[in-house]
Structures are given as C-alpha cells and as structure tokens.
C-alpha cells in the first residue's frame, strides 16, 4: 500500500515513515499543502495522512481540495495535535475517514490504517474476482470472459487487474506506469497509450460486456461500468484476439 503523508515537522515525518515501513507500507512525506496536492493528483496513492497545521494552508483546505479534485473516495486520516470535539467534527464533516490526536500510539495508528485499507479495497484478499462477465483468478493469473480464458501477457494481466480494482477512478498515465510497469522517471507515456489500445481489443472491453475504458484527454484512463448495458451473451462475435 502506498501512503502520502502531509507533515511539516521532519522528525515526526521520519518517525511515521519508519513505523509504516515496518508493515511494508511505502510512504512519501510532504511539508506543504501545495506539494502534497501536486503529488496526489499525479501519482497513485491508496491512503492519505494529513496534519492540520502546515505552513501554506490548513489541513482542512487540503482535504477539501482532495475531495474536489479526486474522483474516487481515497481514505484520509487526520493526525494532528488539535483534539477538541469541534475540530474532530469539522474534519469528519469535510470528508476525513478517521481522526487521531498526536502523539498517536503506534499500534493504534497501524490498526486504523489497516482497517481503512481493508474497507476501501474489500476484494484485495480474494483469490478470484468477478466483474460482470469477467473473472480474474489472482493465483493462476488468468482472466476469463464468459467462462472462456483469454490469452494475455503478464503485463496485460497486471494492467487489467489494476483497472478493475480501481474502476471508476481516473488513472493517469504516470500512475499506470508507476504501479504496473514500476517506472517513475524518464518514461515515455506512449507506452501506456499503445498498451491500452491493444488491451481493449484483447479483453473485449465494450458495452455488450458491461464496461468501457474511457480516455480522459491529456490525463489518463478510467474503466467505467456501463449503465443499462445489454444482457451479456456469448456468441462467435465475442471472441477475443489472442496475444500472439
């Protein structure tokens, strides 16, 4: 799990990063709200931890920006010295999912983060995932459409799994390259465009099968479930070209 931390006190930020690393969580720390917002808009994070009092804006303002700009309900935890009931209510009303006062007990912080992660990704512990006519077997790394196995490359599988687990969420090209290809610097985003075009055909992503991959101009892609999609039927016309 990848976490973005907003904390302007470097020693505290380092302590939190070290704690999260013990659970194999990757944590990037930011000292200002602007740097934090820029990062979460262009990179892929699974959970956010916010301080309230930071140099350039309040944590509440950062949270409101996150909820306005991001198109999926990423879990957000406030970790701050402000502990009045009024502050807790204000943060929760603004869209926070949890609230802890500093200094947080390490075991409790990890437990809260783990609970939010499980709640936001309920399918993450399952071996087989079903999305309409698509069945994804994580252990065997196979995908079936209408019970027929598709012929896909390893990268096809990784990209498909990431798309379905994040359906409805805008995924920038940078996010996809980072999470699927493991690349972060000096990368050509045309790699994603080429692969996505080919994947549409290989998977049979079309209204008849209940999903579409929408291209968001100059930003990335979003897998969307189709509303009022035709009833799923399997005919010869539905056969998917192999990866060969």
C-alpha positions as CSV (number, residue, x, y, z in Angstrom):
1,X,0.0,0.0,0.0
2,X,1.3,3.5,-0.9
3,X,0.6,6.3,1.5
4,X,1.1,10.1,1.2
5,X,1.9,11.9,4.4
6,X,1.4,15.7,5.0
7,X,3.7,16.6,7.9
8,X,5.9,19.7,8.1
9,X,7.9,18.6,11.2
10,X,10.7,16.5,9.6
11,X,11.4,14.4,12.7
12,X,7.8,13.4,13.1
13,X,7.5,12.6,9.4
14,X,10.5,10.4,9.6
15,X,9.2,8.5,12.7
16,X,5.9,7.9,10.9
17,X,7.6,6.7,7.7
18,X,9.8,4.3,9.8
19,X,6.7,3.0,11.5
20,X,4.8,2.4,8.2
21,X,7.9,0.8,6.7
22,X,7.7,-1.9,9.4
23,X,4.4,-3.0,7.8
24,X,5.9,-2.7,4.3
25,X,3.9,0.4,3.5
26,X,5.5,2.8,1.1
27,X,5.2,6.4,2.4
28,X,6.0,9.7,0.7
29,X,6.2,12.7,3.0
30,X,5.4,16.3,2.1
31,X,6.0,19.5,4.1
32,X,3.5,21.8,2.3
33,X,-0.1,21.5,1.1
34,X,0.8,22.5,-2.4
35,X,3.5,19.9,-2.8
36,X,1.1,17.3,-1.3
37,X,-1.8,18.2,-3.6
38,X,0.5,18.1,-6.7
39,X,1.7,14.6,-5.7
40,X,-1.6,13.1,-5.0
41,X,-3.1,14.5,-8.3
42,X,-0.4,12.9,-10.4
43,X,0.7,9.8,-8.5
44,X,-1.1,6.7,-7.3
45,X,-1.8,6.6,-3.5
46,X,-4.0,4.3,-1.5
47,X,-4.4,6.3,1.7
48,X,-3.6,9.9,2.9
49,X,-2.5,11.1,6.3
50,X,-2.9,14.8,7.0
51,X,-1.6,17.2,9.7
52,X,-3.9,20.2,10.4
53,X,-1.4,23.0,10.9
54,X,1.0,23.3,8.0
55,X,2.8,26.4,6.6
56,X,0.9,27.3,3.4
57,X,-2.7,26.2,4.1
58,X,-4.7,24.2,6.7
59,X,-5.1,20.5,6.5
60,X,-8.9,21.1,6.2
61,X,-8.2,23.1,3.0
62,X,-6.0,20.3,1.7
63,X,-8.7,17.7,2.4
64,X,-11.4,19.8,0.6
65,X,-9.1,20.1,-2.4
66,X,-8.6,16.3,-2.4
67,X,-12.3,15.6,-2.2
68,X,-12.9,18.1,-5.1
69,X,-10.1,17.1,-7.4
70,X,-10.0,13.3,-6.9
71,X,-12.8,11.2,-8.5
72,X,-12.7,8.3,-6.0
73,X,-13.1,8.2,-2.2
74,X,-9.5,7.7,-1.1
75,X,-9.2,7.1,2.6
76,X,-8.0,10.1,4.6
77,X,-6.7,10.1,8.2
78,X,-6.1,13.2,10.2
79,X,-3.1,13.0,12.6
80,X,-2.8,16.3,14.5
81,X,-2.3,18.0,17.8
82,X,-5.7,19.5,17.6
83,X,-8.0,17.3,19.6
84,X,-11.1,19.3,20.5
85,X,-14.5,17.8,19.7
86,X,-15.2,20.7,17.4
87,X,-12.0,20.0,15.4
88,X,-12.8,16.3,15.1
89,X,-16.3,17.1,13.8
90,X,-15.1,19.7,11.4
91,X,-12.6,17.3,9.9
92,X,-15.1,14.4,9.6
93,X,-17.7,16.7,8.1
94,X,-15.1,17.8,5.5
95,X,-14.5,14.2,4.4
96,X,-12.0,12.7,6.7
97,X,-12.5,9.0,7.4
98,X,-10.6,8.9,10.7
99,X,-9.0,11.3,13.2
100,X,-6.2,10.7,15.7
101,X,-4.6,13.1,18.1
102,X,-0.8,13.4,18.4
103,X,1.1,11.7,19.8
104,X,-0.6,8.7,18.3
105,X,0.1,5.3,19.7
106,X,2.0,3.3,17.0
107,X,-0.1,0.2,17.2
108,X,-3.3,2.1,17.1
109,X,-2.2,4.2,14.1
110,X,-1.3,1.0,12.2
111,X,-4.6,-0.7,13.2
112,X,-6.6,2.3,12.0
113,X,-4.7,2.4,8.7
114,X,-5.2,-1.3,8.2
115,X,-8.9,-1.1,8.8
116,X,-9.3,1.8,6.3
117,X,-7.3,-0.1,3.7
118,X,-9.5,-3.2,4.1
119,X,-12.7,-1.2,3.9
120,X,-11.6,0.7,0.8
121,X,-10.4,-2.4,-1.1
122,X,-12.7,-5.3,0.1
123,X,-11.6,-7.5,-2.8
124,X,-7.9,-7.3,-2.1
125,X,-7.8,-10.6,-0.1
126,X,-9.8,-12.6,-2.5
127,X,-8.3,-15.1,-4.9
128,X,-11.0,-14.9,-7.5
129,X,-12.7,-11.6,-8.5
130,X,-15.8,-11.3,-10.6
131,X,-16.7,-8.2,-12.5
132,X,-19.8,-8.8,-14.7
133,X,-18.7,-11.5,-17.3
134,X,-15.0,-11.1,-16.4
135,X,-13.5,-13.5,-13.9
136,X,-10.0,-12.8,-12.6
137,X,-8.1,-15.5,-10.9
138,X,-5.2,-13.9,-9.0
139,X,-3.4,-17.1,-8.1
140,X,-3.3,-18.6,-11.6
141,X,-3.1,-15.1,-13.2
142,X,-5.8,-15.9,-15.7
143,X,-8.8,-14.0,-16.9
144,X,-12.0,-15.5,-18.3
145,X,-14.7,-13.7,-20.3
146,X,-18.0,-15.6,-20.4
147,X,-16.1,-18.6,-18.9
148,X,-13.6,-18.6,-21.9
149,X,-10.0,-18.0,-21.0
150,X,-8.3,-15.0,-22.7
151,X,-4.8,-15.2,-24.0
152,X,-2.9,-12.4,-22.3
153,X,0.6,-11.4,-21.5
154,X,1.8,-10.9,-17.9
155,X,1.6,-7.2,-18.3
156,X,-1.9,-7.5,-19.8
157,X,-2.9,-9.3,-16.6
158,X,-1.3,-6.8,-14.3
159,X,-2.9,-3.8,-16.1
160,X,-6.3,-5.5,-16.2
161,X,-6.3,-6.3,-12.5
162,X,-5.3,-2.7,-11.7
163,X,-8.0,-1.3,-13.9
164,X,-10.8,-3.4,-12.4
165,X,-9.7,-2.9,-8.8
166,X,-9.8,0.8,-9.5
167,X,-12.8,1.0,-11.7
168,X,-14.4,4.5,-11.7
169,X,-11.1,6.1,-10.7
170,X,-9.1,8.3,-13.1
171,X,-5.7,6.7,-13.5
172,X,-3.1,9.0,-15.0
173,X,-0.5,7.6,-17.4
174,X,2.1,8.3,-14.7
175,X,0.1,6.3,-12.2
176,X,-0.2,3.3,-14.5
177,X,3.5,3.4,-15.4
178,X,4.4,3.5,-11.7
179,X,2.1,0.8,-10.4
180,X,2.0,-1.6,-13.4
181,X,5.4,-1.0,-15.1
182,X,7.3,0.0,-12.0
183,X,8.7,3.1,-13.7
184,X,8.8,6.6,-12.2
185,X,11.5,8.7,-14.1
186,X,12.4,9.4,-17.7
187,X,9.5,7.4,-19.1
188,X,7.5,7.6,-22.3
189,X,3.8,7.7,-21.6
190,X,3.1,6.5,-25.1
191,X,3.8,3.1,-23.7
192,X,0.5,3.2,-21.8
193,X,-1.5,4.5,-24.8
194,X,-0.2,1.7,-27.0
195,X,-0.8,-1.0,-24.5
196,X,-4.2,0.3,-23.5
197,X,-5.4,0.4,-27.2
198,X,-4.3,-3.2,-27.6
199,X,-5.8,-4.3,-24.3
200,X,-9.3,-3.0,-25.2
201,X,-9.3,-5.5,-28.1
202,X,-7.8,-8.4,-26.2
203,X,-10.2,-8.1,-23.3
204,X,-13.3,-7.4,-25.2
205,X,-14.0,-4.2,-23.3
206,X,-17.2,-2.9,-25.0
207,X,-20.7,-2.1,-24.0
208,X,-22.0,-5.6,-24.7
209,X,-19.7,-6.9,-21.9
210,X,-20.7,-4.1,-19.5
211,X,-17.6,-2.0,-19.4
212,X,-15.7,0.7,-21.3
213,X,-12.2,2.2,-20.9
214,X,-12.7,6.0,-21.3
215,X,-9.8,8.1,-22.4
216,X,-9.6,11.4,-20.4
217,X,-8.0,14.0,-22.6
218,X,-4.4,14.8,-21.5
219,X,-4.8,13.0,-18.2
220,X,-5.3,9.2,-18.5
221,X,-7.9,6.5,-18.5
222,X,-10.9,5.4,-16.4
223,X,-12.6,1.9,-16.5
224,X,-16.3,2.5,-16.3
225,X,-19.2,0.1,-15.7
226,X,-21.8,0.8,-18.4
227,X,-25.3,1.7,-17.2
228,X,-28.2,-0.3,-18.7
229,X,-25.7,-2.5,-20.6
230,X,-27.3,-5.1,-22.9
231,X,-27.7,-8.6,-21.4
232,X,-24.4,-10.5,-21.6
233,X,-24.5,-13.2,-24.2
234,X,-21.6,-15.2,-25.6
235,X,-21.5,-15.6,-29.4
236,X,-18.9,-16.2,-32.0
237,X,-18.7,-12.4,-32.5
238,X,-17.5,-12.1,-28.9
239,X,-14.2,-14.0,-29.5
240,X,-11.1,-12.1,-28.4
241,X,-8.0,-11.9,-30.5
242,X,-5.1,-13.7,-28.8
243,X,-2.0,-12.0,-27.6
244,X,0.1,-13.9,-30.2
